[in-house]
Amino acid sequence: MQIEDYFNFLAEDDIRIKGTRIGIETVLDEYIHNGKTAEAIADRYHTVTLEQVYATILYYLQNREKVGAYLEDYLEYCRKAREEYEKNPPPGVVRLRKLLKEREKTRQMAKTDTLAARSPNAQSDEI
């Protein structure tokens, strides 16, 4: 069996682990950036076998330049998608962010009122 037999090469920018919907970037991100062992990765992603995880790591090690460029392209795509999302968030997200700001403002006002009431300079109703 060749190492490439472990993967589906759907497009130049889309390599999946055969029999799963998991891209090699998922496994390699865990391995390279998060320092996870192959066993930990297989435990986390139940649809891949330990053999497939090792095959993905081996494919990376045998093709560092090619896979490195693939990963850089993937990270750039993610960065652009995140920027676009922040520029144009869905209406539900906008609404939730507004509610969160209102809640935080209410909490700050309540905190200020509580601190003012506890202040020794605060006037008492008992006078």
Sequence and secondary structure as in RCSB ss.txt:
>XXXX:A:sequence
MQIEDYFNFLAEDDIRIKGTRIGIETVLDEYIHNGKTAEAIADRYHTVTLEQVYATILYYLQNREKVGAYLEDYL
EYCRKAREEYEKNPPPGVVRLRKLLKEREKTRQMAKTDTLAARSPNAQSDEI
>XXXX:A:secstr
  GGGGEEEEETTEEEETTSS BHHHHHIIIIIS   HHHHHHH TTS HHHHHHHHHHHHHTHHHHHHHHHHHH
HHHHHHHHHHHHS  HHHHHHHHHHHHHHHHHHHHHHHHHHHHSTTS  TT 
